[in-house]
Amino acid sequence: MKTLRVLAPGVALLLPLLFAAPSMAARCSGGADCHACANCRACRHCAKSGGTCSVCRPDQRRATSGTAPRRASTRKVTPRPSQARTTQKRPAPRRAAVPQIVFVGKVIGVSDGDTITVLHNGAPEKIRLFGIDAPEKQQPFGDVAKRYASTRAFGKVVGVRVIGLDRYKRSVGVVTLPDRTILNVEMVRVGLAWWYREYAPREKLLEGFERQARAARVGLWRDAAPVEPWNWRHKKR
């Protein structure tokens, strides 16, 4: 009992120091180069972390926390529609080119100045002359154009180069006569057909022959105000 009486005052003196140590350690101003807290056992935080804690050594917080630094995310970020890159518009798909068919056949019919019928593999095939438009039968010079085409082609063996189909599913082509002249060009040259610029804008040969026929006032160009067949058909609709 005497021993307790002797130790009691000592214990009573140590208790305030033990409870005050944490607050003292928190006010440590030793800085990053101070290693005194590594040997300090009065601070309860240092005692738990082996002599160095985040209270006494803020510079050691990351090292003593035991957590590894975060890795950079490798996940791909999908841009929002507003942030998406603007891409160029794809060109419209081209129409499939109609293969050019070349055949030789006998002319068995003439509908008007720009349409004839030719035998092809024993079957009649209607050919619309490419790049020209002759007067309709009800127009001035319509019958003249038909008679001239018949004189040049009917009953003769001609060469036909089909380059496509029109909206009526007729073959559109270039017809070569036995004398090696081209019926399409001849109809424009003698002033019995127009250059059909809407469907053949690059045919400068037809453009030139139409200009010559107009200047010479031959064929339908004798008329003071000839009406183009495409305009005439539009008015009749």
Order of alpha helices (4+ residues) and beta strands (2+ residues): alpha-alpha-alpha-beta-beta-beta-beta-alpha-beta-beta-alpha-beta-alpha-alpha
